[in-house]
Amino acid sequence: MARSLAGGWPRSMFAPANQSPATAVPKRSAVETKVAFLRENRIFAGISDAERWWLANSTTMVTYGSGRIFYSPKDKGDVIFILKRGRVNLFRIEPDGRKLVTAQLHHGTVFGEMAMFGQGMYGCHAEAARDCLICVLSRPDITDS
């Protein structure tokens, strides 16, 4: 491999320009990423790190493409969604068939249908308005452990 004009190896081979290979930050695991995300969300501020690790291991990360309806009022079961990336529209279908968007949700929003958390969808559908990464927590995730 050719050397750069500065006399060293090209920086792009190793770490970002402001980091040497010895100080490069290692990539986080999926669970570590979930724990960090839960730490940032105010709903989970009152729980311990051990509880965050347990929760991160108990949840599922799901990707929904733009336009995908992933929750409807007919769905049964308690479920909480934590929007990690993307945008979600909550909407209702009016009696005349029109779609009425009642809320636009962004990064960090917690929503869903679970009485134990005081969350309700109140007859709304949930649709990915942009490609989304969502952390899903269901009642069995909480009660079966």
C-alpha positions in Angstrom: 0.0 0.0 0.0 1.3 3.5 -0.9 2.1 5.9 1.9 0.4 9.3 2.1 2.3 12.5 1.4 2.5 13.2 5.1 4.7 10.1 5.5 2.2 7.8 7.4 -0.4 5.4 6.4 -3.7 6.9 5.1 -5.9 7.7 8.1 -9.0 6.2 6.5 -7.5 2.7 7.0 -7.8 2.8 10.7 -9.9 5.2 12.8 -11.6 8.5 12.3 -9.2 11.4 11.8 -9.5 12.6 15.4 -8.8 9.2 16.9 -5.8 6.9 16.9 -6.4 3.1 16.5 -5.6 2.8 20.2 -8.4 5.2 21.3 -11.1 4.2 18.8 -14.4 3.4 20.6 -15.4 -0.2 20.2 -18.8 -0.9 18.7 -21.7 -1.4 21.1 -23.7 -4.6 21.2 -27.4 -4.5 20.5 -28.2 -4.9 24.2 -25.8 -2.2 25.2 -27.4 0.1 22.6 -30.9 -0.7 24.1 -29.6 0.0 27.6 -28.2 3.4 26.5 -31.5 4.2 24.8 -33.5 3.3 27.9 -31.1 5.4 30.0 -32.0 8.4 27.8 -35.8 8.0 28.1 -37.3 9.8 31.0 -40.0 7.1 31.5 -37.2 4.7 32.6 -35.2 7.3 34.6 -36.4 5.8 37.9 -35.2 2.2 37.3 -31.8 0.8 38.2 -29.2 -0.1 35.6 -29.8 -3.8 36.5 -33.5 -3.3 35.6 -32.5 -1.6 32.4 -30.3 -4.5 31.4 -33.1 -6.9 32.2 -35.6 -4.8 30.2 -33.1 -4.6 27.2 -32.7 -8.3 27.2 -36.5 -8.8 27.4 -37.5 -6.5 24.5 -37.4 -7.0 20.7 -36.2 -4.4 18.2 -38.3 -4.3 15.0 -37.9 -2.3 11.8 -41.0 -1.2 10.0 -40.8 0.4 6.5 -42.6 3.6 5.7 -46.3 3.1 5.2 -46.5 -0.1 7.2 -49.4 -0.2 9.7 -48.1 -2.2 12.7 -50.9 -1.7 15.2 -54.7 -1.5 14.8 -57.5 -1.2 17.4 -58.4 -4.8 16.7 -55.0 -6.1 17.9 -55.3 -7.9 21.2 -52.7 -7.9 23.9 -50.8 -5.4 25.9 -47.8 -3.9 24.1 -45.6 -0.8 24.5 -43.6 0.7 21.6 -40.5 2.8 22.1 -39.7 4.8 19.0 -35.9 4.7 18.6 -35.6 6.0 15.0 -38.1 7.3 12.4 -41.6 8.8 12.7 -44.9 7.2 13.4 -48.4 8.6 12.7 -51.3 7.6 15.0 -54.6 7.8 13.1 -58.3 7.0 13.2 -60.6 6.1 10.4 -63.6 8.4 10.3 -67.1 7.1 9.6 -66.9 8.4 6.1 -63.6 6.4 5.5 -61.2 9.4 5.8 -57.9 8.9 7.6 -57.5 11.4 10.5 -54.0 11.7 11.9 -54.3 12.4 15.6 -50.5 12.5 16.5 -47.1 12.4 14.9 -44.6 10.7 17.1 -40.8 11.2 17.0 -37.6 9.7 18.4 -37.9 8.7 22.1 -41.7 8.6 22.2 -43.3 5.7 24.3 -46.7 4.7 23.1 -49.0 1.6 23.0 -51.7 -0.2 24.9 -50.8 -1.4 28.4 -52.9 -0.6 31.4 -50.1 -1.3 33.9 -48.2 1.7 32.4 -51.3 3.9 31.9 -50.8 3.8 28.2 -53.7 3.7 25.7 -54.1 4.0 22.0 -57.7 5.0 22.3 -58.9 3.4 19.1 -55.9 4.5 16.9 -53.9 2.8 14.3 -50.1 3.2 14.2 -48.3 3.6 10.9 -44.6 4.1 10.1 -44.5 7.6 8.5 -40.8 7.0 7.8 -38.7 3.9 8.2 -38.7 3.1 11.9 -36.7 1.2 14.5 -39.0 0.4 17.4 -38.3 -1.4 20.7 -41.3 -3.6 21.5 -42.3 -4.6 25.0 -45.3 -6.9 25.6 -46.9 -8.1 28.8 -45.4 -11.6 28.6 -41.9 -9.9 28.4 -42.6 -8.4 31.8 -44.6 -11.2 33.5 -42.9 -14.3 32.3 -39.5 -13.4 33.7 
